[in-house]
Amino acid sequence: MHYESDSIISLKGKYVYPALMDAHAHFFGLAEHLGECNLYGAKTVYEIIQRLKAFHQKNSERRWLLGRGWDQNLFDDKKFPTKEALDSVFKDIPVCLRRIDGHAIWVNSKAIEESGINKHQQVKGGEILTDDDGNYTGIFIDNATSLIEKHIPSFSTVEWIKLLMKADSICQKNQLKYIHEAGLNFWQIKLLDSLIEKGIIKTKIYAMALPEKENIDYFEKHGKIDKENFKVKAIKIYADGALGSRGALLKNKYNDHNSYGLNLINPDSLKRLLDFCYKKGIQVCTHAIGDSANKLVLQSYAQFLEKKNDRRWRIEHVQVIDSSDWWYFKEYKILPSVQPTHAVSDKNWAMARLGKKRIRWSYAYQSLWQQNRMLALGTDFPVEDVSPLKTFFAAVFRCDYDLKDTTPFYLQEKLTREQTLRGMTIDAAYAAFMEKETGSIEKGKKAEFTILDIDLMKVSKKELSTYLLKHQ
Ligand SMILES: [Zn+2]
């Protein structure tokens, strides 16, 4: 076929793809992380303390010392760290460090003191770890984290804008054009809206609003936001916590703990929210990681959805799911939204949490793809790296991209190259009702492209690994 054009650009042999989209990420979370001490990959508590000391020296004006990214699964003893380790170095400044999955915090005594928490405080949907004498160990999980976090002074608007611009440039560097932002407060929506409107933020955002009063009131009065580069058409609900901190809600007890996980929403509130969204035509995106949480959400959705519907209600993560519950996705056209890098990051400890039987049906992306013959793919950054190519690597090869450990994790659940590319483009666009404007290179759609040096349909594992290590 021949095309005519006034201007022709030669890409000199590079490869052109539809604009890449991340179907589940935290843009604000990334910005926030850029203003905190980076604790990702730290293998010892000592290493964490060293990084905190260096960060504190550079940011001594801050009232609280904040960090994110620690993971006790990387420590030798795999045990949760304690407040004493922080107290020995940071006595006078409150310290609050988020776990890599964002579902737990590790704090020092000063932070507990500033928060004025009394002993024996209980939190629904949350847990405060204590030692044998009933003293706080310094670990707060899920809903309990807010006891501390509500006392942390927020960044100023100017600081936020600077951090959001940094996050934006990281997305641009990774050639990520679109993001589904998985859960924003009202003030965050307003700030992003104005920054995108003014062209200060270039990344285009499809946002899910958190079900807080101001957001609900806004939907009630004004409906959804549907601008060219900024849309808010969904509500994000949390059904449970995360697997790493044993907050994911399981049908049977954890393999390595005498508990089932945490239920973050009761069925009645969930029903009320779903009813609101159904009537207003708002998409629902619910975080569900454990098999029990997934079942609860699927059953609740099924009470509202017709068998053939175009509401595109989603479940975010769908990490552990009983194969006997898969049929709901197909029957009610519910969309799974998954993050392939999680399978690779979690593979070394997920077995301990779940045991042999359940692990087989966890991170089961190919089986989930088969339900609707599509799968929206994302990263969940800053839980994982922003790079969409790392998602591609994890989905297709199911092993660490640095190839230090090449044992693949249940290879039968890998995605094909085409399924993966679709998951990062057209399927992600579909999951945001945007498939008519973007997601593929077709007449009538926006001429937006991601241009790469590599051919994703052919690149070998080794070549892609080398490429990723070079472009860290
Ligand atoms: Zn998330």
Residues whose N, C-alpha, C, O or C-beta is under 5 A from the ligand:
A	BS01	ZN	A182 D380
